[in-house]
Amino acid sequence: MIIINIKINNINHDNKYYIIIMTMDWILKSIRIIWNYNSNTATATCLTSTFRISLMLIIFCISVSANTEMNLAAEVSGYTYYGDVVPVKYFVQSGLSHINFTIRISRNKQECPYYTSTILIQHAGLPLVYQTENTFPSNFITTDPTFILEMNPDVQISFTVVRPLPGNWFIIAYDDYISNEIKQKGIDSKNCYYSIMSRVSLGDLVNATHIDYGTVQTHTIGSSGKMFSFKLPQSTYGFDIVITKCVPQACNVTVSYLPSLQNSIQLEYCQDVKNCSMHVQSPNVDDIQLIEIQYIGLKGSQQVTFSVVVHGCVHWKSSTVSQCKTLSLLDRMHVPETYNIYFGYISSNTFAFNKLNLTMAPLVVVPFLIEDPLDIGGTLKFRLQIVKYIYGLSTYMHLCGGLIFNHLPSFNGSFDLCTSLPFVINRTVTGVNFSQIVQYVPYPRAGTWHVVLQTQCFEQGTDKSVVCPPNVTAEISLEIQPCLDNGCSSKGQCKLIGQGSHRIVLTACKCDADYQGYACTDPIKAQSVLIQLVAALLLTLSNLFFLPAIIIALKRRFILEACVYTYTMFFSTFYHACDGDRLALYRLCIASYEVLQASDFFGSYCSIWYTLIAMAQIRFLRLAHVLQTIGAFFIFVGVVYDRRSVCMIIVPLLCGIVLIGVSWGIKMYKRKKLYPSWKRYAFFLLPGCVLAATGGSVFIFLETTENYKYLHSFWHVCVALCICFLLPPHPPKKVVHSGQQDLVESEPPNNTTSFDVPQLSECLPTNDSPQAADSSHITDSPRTTDSPRTTDSPCTTDSPRTTSSSLESMHNSDQ
């Protein structure tokens, strides 16, 4: 659903765009005067108005878009999996002072229910939705959304984020209520839908002086303070702001570190000292760093000399002894036509992740980059396997590590990775039979990530640290994959989805059998195997009730109708064998799901249409065949366009009822009596209509996700049995052509076989007959009672019309 709602309020006369609008308006008025001189007045007025409105819209969009980003309204619905939400994103550049979010939830009608909506806002990645505490398995590294809001419809909120992180910000919304009703489209009178409209107003850039780390800076600082910005290398795990000199007196300033989102502002007082410093741990390496130095004296200013000293890991090829060593940034390889992206090193036309020596330093760091939009919609998989370990019986190795986003932990003398990370690998290694470690990150955030590993060796039975054996080698693999290992734990379907106005591509698991969770691993509400088998058997075997209808149609020589019923029974059976909220183990798909579904719907609607045409008893078979064919064509178009619309049932039904009314009305008018007989109304048509109405009402109004397997099976039974009652006892009488004559040929009913019915060929005149010269003698001559009869001729009736009438009365005796 897309909603565009633009409203231009009063334009400020002091605005520079007002002058442009007024100038262009004067030009347009001049053009209109010239145009009216030689053209039509109405055309000139329309053209001028169009130009004026277009110009105002362009100027409005230019003035608004300079500081504001807006997104088209996105639909809000209940959450069952990530395909139910429509993410929107906003780009925030680095160094902004603030941004302002404005969010509104709307409903299309006031009488729609008042559901509470949850809004999740996340920086650099898609927000994670927690349905239960078991939504994500234990080896998943998850992050809570940056902001979580709960809103009611027709409410608008605004809030400000100070020092926002740079990059894309993502917003999703979903209703806390999930409807379990299954209704045909067009039945819901309220037709309620909810939407979220969002806007982000961007603040100004922070007024800061750019400096380079590692260089000595001298600046005059006043009482209002001065801000400085700088960028850090990716391997930084901390830095110091060192003030070395203040002039003309001892330092009397404060030093402030302003991180993004102002989570932990650091403040250091440098008062009555010649020099001082402030240490910052684990800065965000993807963001611009901001510091502020402010003079706190009574008056005047100071000239302050300072520098930024960076602490970081050294490159693994460096001979410098360091506690931490880092490898080069990993290369990436995207596999065509799949969502898989692998990280490694490209060398000599090969792509591989070289085996990693864990003992090159106490701490080993491997950086890699997650990109937006290619990577953020999948799952990041990290695998670690020890492949070489030379050890003694008296020692063992303790391995810790994990994945860290956009910063490095502060590697000081007392740092222990095993206790510092919330999601950490913590294993004891005693040999190469060490089992592999696997971790996952759902919807990883865009930016710099690090694999950080720490090794420590100890003596057996003690906690005494010893030197680790050389060349302890590990094999590491990193990849972006759809869902969980390209699947959903065999309990769901992994879907590739493109959502929102920005076409954000992501993968999500749509779980079967009421399993939940990111990878369908949460069995809290899962269906039992028995329930799944009962549903499969009911929905498939209930189609066998079409067999009586097929047999009756064949016996009564409705061959085409019998073929349609057979087609419907076949595809309905295998569609429901493939469909259903069941595990793949209990589903059978002989073709693609879309093909089976379209075939089932097409057969069902054709069964309704062909039965109604048969009930109409149209005597002109060519007309009946044309109606059947045209109806099938339109049904096919409707199935392709919107197969779940209630119009797919109502339109063929109404058209068929009109045909039946016209056909039966003509018959009753000609015969001057009820058609068909009251017995057929009482014992066949009434029960058939009751079955059809009951099944249709259940199908359209009463089905829910819980009772679907029962009520939809009941619908199959009702539709199949009502055909047995509604199908006429025999096809309509045929109109055959003999020369220029049209005679009615009918099949004798079962209860008239004892009568000696003459063959029509014996009643037809030959070429030698006098009547052959005047064909109107047969078709138009009135019935006379005085005409002579002969007993030698098998045609003992008064006229061919009389023969036709007597046969027609016998054939209708069973109706």
N, C-alpha and C positions, 0 to 999 in steps of 0.2 A: 504494500500500500504506500502510495506517495502522496503527500499533501503539500501544496505550495500555497502559502498565505502571506501576501505582501501588502502592507498598509503604509501609505505615506502620510505622515502627519504634517503639521505646519512646518514650513522651512524657515529657519532663522534668517532674517534679512541681513544680518551681519556676516553670514556665511559667504565664503568666496564663490561657492557654487551658485548662490542666488543670482549673482551678477551674470554668470554664464547663462543661466536659464532665462533671465529677463532679456538678455541680448538676443539669444536664439529665438525667443518668442516674438520679438519685434521683427526679426528677419522673416519668420514664418508668416506673420501677418502681412508683411509686404508681398511675399510670394502669393498669398491668398488673394490680395487685391488684384495683382497682375493676372492670376489664373482666372478670376471671376470675369475679367474683361473679355476673355475669349473662350471660356469653358463653362461647364455646368457648375452651379453654385453648390449643390449637394456633394458632388464629388470633391470639390475643393475643400469644403468644410471637413469631410471625413478624412481626407489626406492630411490636412493640417493638424487635426486632433490626434491622429495616429503618430505623426512626427513629434508632437509636443509630449504625448504620454511616453513614447519610447525614449525621448531625450531625458525626461525626468527620472525614468527608471534607471537609465545608464548612470546619470549623475548620482542618484541615490545609492546604487550598488557600489560605485567608486568610493563615495564618502564613508559608507558603512564598512566595506571590506577592508579598508585601510587598517582598522583596529579590531574588527569583529569577524569571527568565523561562524557560519551557521550550517546546519545540516538539515536535509529534508526529513520530515517526520517518518519515524520507523514504527512498525506495528509492535505492540506489546501483547504477549499471550502467555499462557501457562507454560512452565518449564518442565519438559521431560528429558530433553537432551539439548546439546548446544545448537542444534539446527533450529530450535524454536526461538532463538534470540537473533536480533539484527544489530551487530556492532556498528558503531559510528566512531570516527576518530578525528582528532584535531592535532595539528602540528604546532608545537611550541618551540620557538628558537631559543638558543642558549643566551643566558644573561638577562632575561626579563625580570623586572622587579616583582611582578605579580600577574596573575590571570584571574578572571572572574567567570565562573560557571553559572549559567541560567538554564534551569531544567523545568519542564512542564509536562505533566501527564494529562491527556485529554480523552474524553469519550465522545462518541458521535451523537449520542442521545442522552437526555437527562434521566430517562427511565431505566437506563442500563444499570446493572448492579454496581455497587460501590466496592470494588476490590482494591486491596492494598498492593502496590507495586514495589518491587525491590530494584534499586539502581546501584550498579557496581561501576566504579571508576578505577582504572588501572593505568599506570604509566608504563610505556614501552612494550606492553603486551596485553593479551586478552585476559580479562578478569576471570578468575576461577570461581565456579559455582559449587558450593558445598550442599548437596542434598541431605546427606547424613554424615556421621563421623567416619563412615567407611567408604566415602565416595572415592577416595584415592588409596591405593594399596600402600603398604608400609614402606616400600622402597621408592616412593615418589617424593621428590623434593618440591614442595608447594610454597606459595607465597600468598598471604591474604591480600585482597584488593586494597588499593591505597585509600579509597573512600567507599563506605557502604551507607546508602540512604534508603529510607522507606517513605513512600509518598502515596497519597490518595488522589483519585482523579480530580481534575479541575483545580489543582493546586500548583503554584509556581514557587520555586525556591531559587535563591542565589547565594553563592558563597565564594570567598576569595582564597586563593592559594598564593602564599608569599614565596618568592624565590622558587618557582616551579622547575622541576627537572626538564631538561631539553629533550625533544623527540616527540613521538606521537603519544597522545593520551586517548584511551579507548573507553567507551561508555556502552554498557548493555543494560537492558531492563526486562523484567519478566513479572508476570502476575503470580501471586501466591496461591491462587485458585486454579485448579485444573478441572475442566469439565469432562465428564465421562459419557456424555450423551453422543449418540451417533445419529445424525439427522441428515436427510437429503438437503442439498443446497436449495434455498428458497422457502424452506418451511419455517425457519425462525422468524417470527414477526418482528422481533426487536432488531435482529441483525446487528448486534453490538460488536464494536471493535474499539480498541484502545490504542493510543499512539503516544510516543514520546517525542517532544520537540526540544532541542538543545541548542545553546549558543555559548560561545566562548569569546569573551572580550579580552584582548591582549593588552597588557600594561606596557609601559615604556621600558626601554633598555636601561639597565643600571648605569648611572654615570660614574664610571670607574676608569682609572688610568691603567692601561695595559703595561705589564712588566714581564720580564723573563726570569725564570727561576735560575739560581746560580750566579746571578750578577748583583753587584752592589748598587743600591739605589739610594739617592739622597733627595728628599722632598721636604718642603716647608708645610708643616701641619698646623692648622688653626683650631679654634675651639669647635668649629662645625665639623671637623674631621675630614678625612679624605679616604676614598676607596680605591683599591687596586685589584686588578684581575690578572690571572695567569693560568696557563694550561700545563697539566702534569703529564709525564710519560706513562704508558700503560703498565709499566712494571713497578710503579710507586706503591709503597705500603705505608708511607708517612712522610711528613716534612716538618721543618722547623722554621719559624719566623724569628730571625735573630736581629735584634737591634744592637748595633755596636757603638753608636755615638749619637749624642744629642747636643745641639748648640742653641743658645749660649750657656746653658746650665745643665744640671743633672736632668735626666729624662723624667718627664711628668706627663706621660701619655698612657692610653689604654690601647691594647691590641685585641681586635675581635675577629674571629673566624666565622663567616656566614655561610653555612652549608645549604644545599638545596633543601626546600621545604622547611628550613630552619628547625630541623629535628633536634640538633644539639649544638647550640651556639656556644662557642668557647670565648672566654673573656680573660685577658691577662692584664693586670695593673703593673705598669712600669713607673714607679713613683720614687723620686729621690735616689735614683740609681744611674750609674753610667751606662750600663747595658743590661739587657734582659732578653729572654726568648720564650716562645710558646711552641709546644709540640702538638701536632695534629696527627691522629692515627686514622688509618684506613679511609682516606678520602675517596670520593667518587671520581674515578679516573676518566669518566666520559663527560664530565661537566666542567665548566669554567669555575675556578676557585676564586672566591672573593674574600678579601680581608679589609678591615677598616682600622685606621690609626687615627686617634682623636686626642687632641691636646686638652688636658683637664686642669690647666692652670687657671688662675683668676682672669688673666687677660694676656693678650699677645699671642705669640706662636713660637714654635720650635722647629729647627731644622734637624730632621731625623735621618740617620743613615742606617739602612737595614738591608737584609738579603733573605732570600728563601732557599733553604738548604733541603734538597730532596733525598730521601732514603728509599732505595729500591733494590730489587733483585738484579744481579749481574747476569750477562749473557752466558750461556753454558760453555761457550768456546773461550771465554775469558779466563786468563790464568789467575785472576784475582781471587783470593780466598774469601768466601762469603758464606753466610749462613743460608742464603737463598739464591738459587740459580733458576733462570727462566729460559725456555726454548723460544724459537721464533714463532710468530703467529702462524697458525695452521692454515694451509690452503683448503679449498673446498671444491667438491665435484658434484654436479647435479646430474642425476641419472635421467635421461630424456624419457618423457611420457610417464613418469612416476613422480611421487612426492618425496622420494628418498634423496637426501643430500649427505655426502660423506665428507669427513674432515681428515686431512692427512698432509703429507708433503709430496709435491710433484718434483721429480728429478729424473733426468735421462728418459723422458717420455713415459715414466711409470708413476703410478699414484699409490702410495702406501704410507702407513704410519710406522715410522721406524721404531724399533723396540727401544724402550726407555730405560736408561741406567738409573735406578733409584738411589744409588749411593754416591752420585756425583756431588751431592750436597745434602745437609740435613733436611732441607726443604726444596722441592722441585716444583716449578710452576710451568704449566702449558697453557698459553692463551689461545683463544679462538673467538671468532666474531659471529654473532647471530644477527642476521639481516632482516630488515622489514621491507617488503611484506613476504619474502620467500619462506622464511623459517618459522615465523611466530605462530603459524596455524597448525604445526605438527607437534610431535613429541621428541624431545632430545633424549637419546639413549647413550649412557656412559657405561662402558664395560672395562674391567681391569682383570688381568690374568697374569700370575707369576709364571714365567717360562724358564727362568734360570736362577738357581739359588744353591750356592755352595756353603754348606753349613756343617757345624760340628755338633756332637751329641750334647755338648755343654752349653750351647747358646741357642737363642731363638730371636726372631725379629718381630717387632710390633709395628704394624703399618696402619697409618691413619690418613685420611684425606677426604676429598669431596669436590663438589662444584660450587663456585662462588661467582656471583654476578657483580660486575662493574666496580669491584674494589678488591683489595688484598688485605688479609688480616695483618695486624702489626706484629712483625717478626722481631720482638725484642728478646732479651736474654731469658726471660721466664715464660716465653710463649709455648703453649702446648696445643697443637692442632686437635688432639684427641678430645679436648674438653672445651674448645672454643667455637666449634661449628654446631648449628642446630641439626643438620643432616650430615652425618660423618660416617666414613668407612672406618671401622675399628676392628682389625683382625690380627690374630697372632699367626705368624708364618713359621712353620717348622720344616717345610720341604716344598718341592715343586708340585706336590699333589694338592696344593692350596686351591680351593674352589674359587671360581671366578666371582667377581662382585659386579652387580648390575644395578644401576640407578637410572631413574627416569625423571624428566622435567616436563610436565604438561604445559603446552603453549609457552615456550621459553620467551623471556623478554628480549627485545632487541638491544644489542650493545656488546660490550666486551665481557666474556666469561673466562674463568680460569679453572683449570684442573690443578689442585694443590695436593701434594703428597708429602707425607713426613715419615721417615723411617728411623727407628730406634732399636738397638740390639741390647739384649740383657743375658746375663748368665742364668742357666736353668736353676730354678728353685730360689733365686734371689732377685732383687730389683737393682742389682749393680749394673750400671751401664758399661758396655764394651763397644769396641770398634766393630762396625758391621763388615761382613766379608765383602770383597770387591765384586763389582759387576753383577749386582743383583738386578736382574732384567725383568721388566714387566711389559706386557703387550696391552696397549690401550686402544680402544676404538670409540669413536664419537660419530653419531649420525642423527639426522632428522628423519623421522619415519612417520607414516600415517598411524594414528591411534596408538595401539600398543602392539609392537612387533607386527605391524601391518594388519592387524586384526583386532578383535574385541573379545579375546578369551573364549572363542567359540560360543559366545552367548549373545551375539549381536552382529550388526552389520556396520562396517566402517564406511562412512560416507564422506565424499569430497564435496564441500559446500562453498559457494560464493555468495556472500551476504553483504547487504548494505549498499549505500550509494558509492562507496569506494571499492566495491567488489572485493571485500576481504576474504581471501581464500583460507579455509581451515578444514581440518578433518575432525569428525566426531563420531562416536559410537551410538547408534540407535539400538538399544537393548531389546531383547526378546524375553518373553515369559516373565515380564515384570521385574527383571533384573535392573539394577541401578548402578550408577557410578560412572566415572570417566571411562573405564575400560570394561564395564558390565561385570564387575567383580563383587558387587554388593548384593547378597542373596536375601536381604531382610524381607522383601515383599515378593520374592520369586514364587512362581507357580510350581506345584508338585508335578512329577512325571505323570501321575494318574490324570490330573486335570488336563494336561496337554494332550494326552492320548484320547480322552473323552471328547475334547473339542475337535480333534482331527477326525475322529470316526463320525461324530454327529454331522459335521458340515459336509463331509464327502458322501457318506452312505445315504443321507436324506435325499440326495439327487436320484436315487434309485426309484423314488416314487414317480419319476417320469416314465417308467416302463409301462404301467397301465395305460397312460395317455398315448404312448407310441403304438402299443398293440391295438388300441381302439381306433386310432387314426388309420392304421394299415388295414384293419378289418373293414372300415367304412370307406376305404379307398381315398383317403386324404394323404396321398403319397408325399407331396411337398411339405405339408404340415408335419408329417411324421419325421421327415428329414430334419426340419428345423428343431423339433423337440429332441431328437437324438443329438444334434449338434450342441444344443443347450445343456443337456445332461452331461455330455462328455467334457466340455470345457468348464462347466461349473464345478464338476467333480475335481478336475485337476487344478483349477484355479484355487479352490479352497484347500487342496492338498499342499499347494505351494504358499498360500496366504496364511494369515493367522499369527497371533502373538505367541509363537512357539519357538523352541530352539531349532536350529537347523537340522538336528538329528531326527526330529519328528516332522519334517517337511519334505515334500517330493515335488520337484519342479522339472517337468518335461520340456519346458521352454522358458524363455525369459518371463519375468513377473509381469512386465507391461503387456506382453503379447497375450498371456493367459487372462489377465484382467480385462483387457479390451474385448477379447473373444467372449468372455463370460457375460459382460454387460450387453454386448451386441446380440448374443443369442437370447438373452432374457427379454430384451425389448422386442426382438423380432417374434418371439413366441407369442407375446401379447398381441402384436399387430396381425400376424397371420391367423390367429384364432378368431379375432374380431372379423376379419375378412371372410373367413369360412362361415361364421354365424350369419353374416349378412346375406348369404345365399344369392349372390349376384349371378343371374342366368347367363349373362354375356361373359364368357370365360376370358376373352381377350381383355375386357375391362378389368376383371378381377386380377389377371396376371399383371397388368400395368400398375394397378394400385399396390399390389404386393411388391413389385420391383421398385417403384418410386418410394414407397415407405421404407424399404430396406436401405435405399440410398440415403435418405434423410436421417435414418437412425444411425447409419455409419458416420455421417458428418457430426451428429450430436455426440456420439461416443468419443470421437476424437476431440471435439471441442470441450465438452464438460459432461463426462459420463455420469457424474454423481448428482446432476441437477434433477430436481423433482419434475421438471418439464419433460424429461425423457420418459416419464411414465404418464403424465397427464395428457400431453399432446397426442400420442397415439391412441390413448384411451378415449378421449373426446372425439377424435376423428372417426374412430371405429364405431362409437355409439351413434354418431350422426349417420354414418353409412347404414348401420343396422336399422335405425329409425326410418330412413327414407325407403330402404328396400322392403322392409316389412310393412310399412305404410302403404306402399303401392300394391303389394299383394293383398292386403286387407281391403283396399279400396276396390280392387277388381273382383275379389271374391265375395265381398259384402259380409265377411265373417272374420272372427278372430284368427290371427296367424302368429305363431303356431298355435296348436291346441292348448286348452287350459291345463291339460295333464302335463304337457311339456313345461309350461310355466311353473307348475306346482312341484313337479318331481325332478326337474332337471335344471331349469334356469335359476330358480330361486336358491336351491342349495349351492349351485356353482357361484352365483353372485355373492352369497354369504361367505363362502370360502375365500373368494378373491378379495372381498372387502376386509375380512378379518386378517388375512395375510398381509395385505397392503397397509393396513393401519398399524400392525405390529412392526412391519419393515420401516415405515416412515416415521412413526412417532415414539415407539417404545424401546428401541434398541439402545443399549449402553455397552461400554467396553466389558462390563462384568457379565451381562446376560447375552452377549452377542452369539455365543456358540449355541445357545438354546433357542432364542427367538429367531435367529436367521435360519436355523434348520427348520423351525416351524413354518417359516415363510416358504422354504423350498417345498414342503409337503403341501401347503395350501395351494400354491400355484400349480403344482403338478396335478393335484386331485380335481381342482376346479375345471381343468381342461376336459377331464373325463365327463363332466356334467354339461359343459357348455358346447362341446363339439357337436354339430348337427349329425343326424343319423345317416346322412348320405350327402355326396356332393350335389351342387345345384344342377338342374336340368340343362343339358347342352343344347345349343342352337346350331344345327347342321345345315349345310347348304347343298341343294340339289338343283342344278340349273339356276333358274331365277326364283326358286321357291325357298322359303325359310320355314322349316318344320321343327317342332319341338320333339326331341327324342329323350326319353327318360328311362331310367332303370326301374324295373318293377320291384317294389318292396318285397321283403321276405314273406309278408303275410298275404301276398297276392299271387304266389307261384301256382296255385291250383287253377287260376283263371287261364282260359285260352286266349292269350293276348296276341293279336295278329302282328306280323312284322310290318314295319312301315313301308318297306319296299313293295309289299303287295298292294298297298293302298295308293301308291304313286302312279300317276298316269304315264303311259308310254308315249313314244313319239307318234304312234299310230292313232292314239286316242284323240277324239275331238277336243278333249279338254286341254290337250297339250298346246293347242294354238292360243289358248287364252289362259294364261297363268293366273289371272285374277279370279278365275272360277274357284280355285282352291283356297286362296287366302282371303278373298273378300266376299264370297257369296254368303248370304245369310242362311241361318239354320231354318229349315222348313220341315214341318211335320207331315206334309202331304206327299213328300217325295217317295217314290216306290222303293221297296226293299227287295233284295234278292237273297236267297239263302245259299246260292251257289258260290257267291263271292265271300271270301274271308272278311272283307271289309263290310260289316253289317251296320255300321254307324251311318248317321245322316250325312255327314260331310267330314272332310279331314279335320275341320275345327272341332267337330264333335269327338272324333277319335282322340285328339290332343287333350280335350277337356276331361274325358273319362280317365285317361292315363294319369293326368295331373292330379285328379282327385284321389286316385288310388295311391299315388306316391306320397301324398300329403296326409294320408290317413294315420300314419304313425308319428306325425309331428304334433 
